[in-house]
Amino acid sequence: MKRWLVRILATIGGIAVASAIVGGLYFAVLVRGGFAARDQPSALEARIASAARSMAVPSRAKALRSPIAATAEVLADGRAHWADHCASCHANNGSGDTQIGRNLYPKVPDMRAAATQSLSDGELYYIIQNGIRLSGMPAWGERAVDDDKDSWALVAFIRHLPELSPDELKELQRLNPRSSDEWREEQEEEEFLRGHEKPAEPKSEGRGERNERRKAHG
């Protein structure tokens, strides 16, 4: 075998062994520290995850440009979808500061930051449609197509997140899903503000009070 080929193979083998050693040591450190989701990913993990995400998006998808303009109607559609599907993890303002977002591993990113805003339209669309494995990001698209208007409206809204107005935040809060208890509390507050006070709840009697009442009535 030629010497140059032997040297190349030896170099590749050395790199593979070194990578395995480094990877093994890093894995050992992770195991020793546990796999708690509360931890903040290390810089190395963040770089690996970012690279993996970039490689996972096909080149064709990266090159896609939004086929719809960010009109008021499109942003309204995106806002409604965001409030209903995304805000529970990403927060209404895109900060990711929610109970779910803070406790995922990796943490939910700030969608207003450059790391997200620098992604192409196609990358955002592909992530919305197909999700990201091992991240908590689900696939929202029902099929692998490039013309899902709901997802493109979300792309437009994500671009708009850094410029959200106070009125838009109030609208998002109104559109957020509510439990039956939350709806009831909100309706009671509205009734109170209209001047219809909530009827006082009957006060429960203690045993001594019941005995005194019975004595008074013979």
C-alpha positions in Angstrom: 0.0 0.0 0.0 1.3 3.4 -0.9 2.7 5.5 2.0 0.5 8.5 1.3 -2.6 6.4 1.5 -1.4 4.8 4.7 -0.8 8.3 6.1 -4.3 9.5 5.1 -5.9 6.4 6.7 -3.8 6.8 9.8 -4.9 10.5 10.1 -8.5 9.6 9.6 -8.2 6.9 12.2 -6.5 9.2 14.6 -9.2 11.8 14.2 -11.9 9.2 14.7 -10.3 7.9 17.9 -9.8 11.4 19.2 -13.4 12.3 18.4 -14.6 9.1 20.2 -12.5 9.9 23.3 -13.7 13.5 23.4 -17.3 12.4 22.8 -17.0 9.7 25.5 -15.6 12.2 28.0 -18.3 14.7 27.3 -21.0 12.0 27.6 -19.5 11.0 30.9 -19.7 14.5 32.2 -23.3 14.7 31.1 -24.2 11.5 32.8 -22.4 12.6 36.0 -24.3 15.9 35.9 -27.6 14.1 35.1 -30.1 14.7 32.3 -32.3 17.3 34.0 -34.3 19.4 31.7 -33.8 22.4 34.0 -30.2 22.7 33.0 -29.0 25.2 30.4 -27.4 23.6 27.4 -23.7 24.1 27.1 -22.2 26.3 24.4 -21.0 23.1 22.6 -24.5 21.5 22.7 -26.0 24.8 21.4 -23.6 24.8 18.5 -24.2 21.2 17.7 -28.0 21.7 17.8 -27.8 24.7 15.6 -25.6 22.9 13.1 -27.9 19.9 13.2 -31.0 22.0 12.6 -29.3 23.7 9.6 -28.4 20.4 8.1 -31.9 19.0 8.7 -33.5 21.7 6.5 -33.1 20.8 2.8 -31.4 23.3 0.6 -34.5 23.6 -1.6 -36.5 24.6 1.5 -34.0 27.1 2.6 -34.2 28.9 -0.7 -38.0 29.3 -0.5 -39.4 32.8 -0.2 -42.8 33.6 1.2 -45.4 33.7 -1.5 -47.7 36.0 0.4 -47.2 39.6 1.5 -47.4 40.6 5.1 -50.7 42.5 4.9 -52.8 43.4 7.9 -55.1 40.5 7.1 -52.2 38.0 6.8 -50.7 39.3 10.1 -54.2 38.9 11.8 -54.4 35.3 10.6 -50.8 34.6 11.8 -51.6 36.3 15.2 -54.7 34.1 15.7 -52.7 30.9 14.9 -49.9 32.0 17.1 -52.2 32.7 20.1 -53.9 29.4 19.7 -51.0 27.0 18.8 -47.7 28.7 19.7 -48.0 31.1 22.6 -48.2 28.4 25.3 -44.5 27.6 24.7 -43.2 30.7 22.9 -45.3 33.4 24.9 -47.5 36.0 23.2 -44.5 38.3 22.6 -42.2 35.5 21.3 -39.8 35.7 24.3 -40.3 32.0 25.3 -40.8 33.1 28.9 -43.6 30.6 29.7 -43.7 27.7 32.2 -43.3 25.2 29.3 -40.7 27.3 27.4 -38.5 27.7 30.5 -38.5 24.0 31.3 -37.9 22.4 28.0 -34.4 21.2 27.0 -33.2 22.9 25.0 -35.0 26.0 26.2 -37.5 27.7 23.8 -35.6 30.4 21.9 -36.5 34.1 21.9 -38.2 34.3 18.5 -37.4 38.1 18.4 -33.7 37.5 18.5 -31.2 37.4 15.6 -30.7 33.7 15.8 -34.4 33.2 14.7 -34.9 36.4 12.6 -31.8 35.6 10.5 -33.3 32.3 9.3 -34.7 32.4 5.8 -38.5 32.3 5.1 -38.1 28.8 3.9 -36.3 27.6 7.1 -39.0 29.1 9.3 -41.7 27.5 7.1 -40.0 24.1 7.1 -39.6 24.1 10.9 -43.3 25.0 11.4 -44.4 22.3 9.0 -42.1 19.6 10.0 -40.9 20.4 13.6 -37.5 19.6 15.0 -36.6 16.3 16.5 -35.6 16.0 20.2 -36.4 19.7 20.8 -40.1 19.7 21.8 -41.0 21.6 18.5 -43.9 19.7 16.9 -44.8 19.4 13.3 -47.8 21.6 12.6 -48.2 20.9 8.9 -50.6 18.2 7.9 -48.6 17.4 4.8 -45.2 18.3 3.2 -46.2 21.1 0.9 -44.9 24.5 0.1 -48.2 26.3 -0.1 -49.7 26.0 3.3 -51.1 29.5 3.8 -51.5 29.1 7.5 -47.9 28.3 8.0 -46.8 31.2 5.7 -49.0 33.5 7.8 -47.1 32.4 10.9 -43.8 33.1 9.1 -45.0 36.7 8.5 -46.1 37.0 12.1 -42.8 35.7 13.4 -41.0 38.4 11.3 -43.4 41.0 12.9 -42.7 39.8 16.5 -40.0 42.4 17.3 -42.5 45.2 16.4 -45.5 44.0 18.4 -47.7 46.8 19.7 -49.5 46.9 23.1 -52.8 46.6 21.3 -51.6 43.5 19.5 -50.5 41.9 22.8 -54.0 42.6 24.2 -55.5 41.0 21.1 -53.3 37.9 21.6 -54.3 37.6 25.2 -57.9 37.7 24.1 -57.3 35.0 21.6 -55.4 32.6 23.9 -57.2 29.4 24.8 -59.0 29.4 28.1 -60.2 26.8 30.4 -63.9 26.7 31.5 -62.9 28.2 34.9 -60.9 31.0 33.3 -63.9 31.8 31.0 -66.2 31.9 34.0 -63.9 34.2 36.0 -63.6 36.5 33.1 -67.3 36.7 32.6 -67.8 37.4 36.3 -65.3 40.2 36.2 -67.1 41.7 33.1 -70.4 41.5 34.9 -68.9 43.2 38.0 -67.4 46.0 35.9 -70.9 46.5 34.4 -72.3 47.1 37.8 -73.7 43.6 38.4 -72.1 42.6 41.6 -71.5 38.9 42.2 -74.1 37.5 44.7 -72.6 36.9 48.1 -72.0 33.3 48.9 -73.9 31.9 51.9 -71.8 31.9 55.1 -71.4 28.4 56.6 -72.4 28.1 60.3 -70.2 26.7 62.9 -71.5 24.1 65.4 -71.8 26.7 68.2 -73.7 29.1 66.0 -76.2 26.4 65.1 -76.8 25.5 68.8 -77.4 29.2 69.7 -79.9 29.5 66.9 -81.8 26.5 68.0 -81.9 27.8 71.6 -83.3 31.1 70.4 -86.1 29.3 68.6 -86.9 27.1 71.6 
